[in-house]
Amino acid sequence: MSLQSGEDEHQANLEHLAKASRQTYAQLHSRRTWPISTVISTGVSLSLNPRSRTKADSPTDERLDAYGHGAADSSLEALYFQYGRYLF
C-alpha cells in the first residue's frame, strides 16, 4: 500500500501493523534482512568537507554539545550518517 497525498497516515499505519501482526517473526525477519544486508555490505562512504580539521579525537558527548551550540563538525555528521545506516 502506498500512501497518497491527503490520505490518513494513522489509518495507513494501523493497516500495516495489522498486516504485519498476522505474520510470524521468522517471516518478518526474512523479509527484513535480505535486502538490508545487500545495502549495508556495499562500500559506502561519506566525506563532508574533508579539508576541515577533524574532531574525531574528542569525546562524542563533547562534540554533540558543541554542535548543538552551532560549532561545525562535518565528521560528526558523517558519523551519524554511518550510524543511521547501521540502525537501518
C-alpha positions as CSV (number, residue, x, y, z in Angstrom):
1,M,0.0,0.0,0.0
2,S,1.5,3.3,-1.0
3,L,0.3,6.5,0.7
4,Q,-1.0,9.3,-1.5
5,S,-1.1,12.9,-0.5
6,G,-4.0,13.7,1.8
7,E,-4.6,10.1,2.9
8,D,-4.8,9.3,6.6
9,E,-1.3,8.3,7.7
10,H,-2.6,7.0,11.1
11,Q,-5.1,4.6,9.4
12,A,-2.4,3.5,6.9
13,N,0.0,2.7,9.8
14,L,-2.8,0.7,11.5
15,E,-3.3,-1.3,8.4
16,H,0.4,-2.0,8.0
17,L,0.6,-3.1,11.7
18,A,-2.4,-5.4,11.3
19,K,-0.9,-7.0,8.2
20,A,2.5,-7.5,10.0
21,S,0.9,-8.9,13.1
22,R,-0.5,-11.8,11.0
23,Q,3.0,-13.0,10.2
24,T,5.4,-14.9,12.3
25,Y,8.7,-13.4,13.5
26,A,10.6,-15.6,11.1
27,Q,8.6,-14.4,8.1
28,L,9.1,-10.8,9.1
29,H,12.7,-11.3,9.8
30,S,13.4,-12.9,6.5
31,R,11.7,-10.2,4.6
32,R,13.6,-7.5,6.5
33,T,17.2,-8.8,6.5
34,W,17.9,-9.9,2.9
35,P,17.6,-6.6,1.2
36,I,19.2,-4.6,4.0
37,S,22.3,-6.8,4.1
38,T,22.9,-6.0,0.4
39,V,22.7,-2.3,1.2
40,I,24.9,-2.4,4.3
41,S,27.6,-4.6,2.7
42,T,28.2,-2.2,-0.2
43,G,31.1,0.0,0.3
44,V,29.5,3.4,1.1
45,S,31.5,6.3,2.4
46,L,30.6,9.9,3.1
47,S,33.2,12.6,3.3
48,L,31.9,16.1,4.1
49,N,34.4,18.9,3.8
50,P,37.5,16.7,4.0
51,R,39.8,19.7,4.3
52,S,38.4,20.7,7.7
53,R,40.2,19.8,10.8
54,T,38.6,16.6,12.2
55,K,37.5,16.5,15.8
56,A,37.3,12.7,15.9
57,D,39.7,12.6,18.9
58,S,37.2,14.5,21.0
59,P,34.6,12.5,23.0
60,T,31.2,12.3,21.2
61,D,29.3,13.9,24.0
62,E,31.5,17.0,23.8
63,R,31.2,17.1,20.0
64,L,27.4,16.8,20.3
65,D,27.3,19.6,22.8
66,A,29.5,21.9,20.7
67,Y,27.4,21.0,17.6
68,G,24.2,21.9,19.5
69,H,25.7,25.3,20.2
70,G,26.5,25.9,16.5
71,A,30.0,24.5,16.1
72,A,30.7,23.0,12.7
73,D,31.6,19.3,12.7
74,S,31.2,17.7,9.4
75,S,32.9,14.5,10.6
76,L,30.2,14.2,13.3
77,E,27.6,14.5,10.5
78,A,29.3,11.7,8.6
79,L,29.5,9.6,11.7
80,Y,25.7,9.9,12.2
81,F,25.2,9.0,8.6
82,Q,27.1,5.8,9.1
83,Y,25.3,5.2,12.4
84,G,21.9,5.6,10.6
85,R,23.0,3.0,8.0
86,Y,23.9,0.7,10.9
87,L,20.5,1.1,12.5
88,F,18.7,0.7,9.2
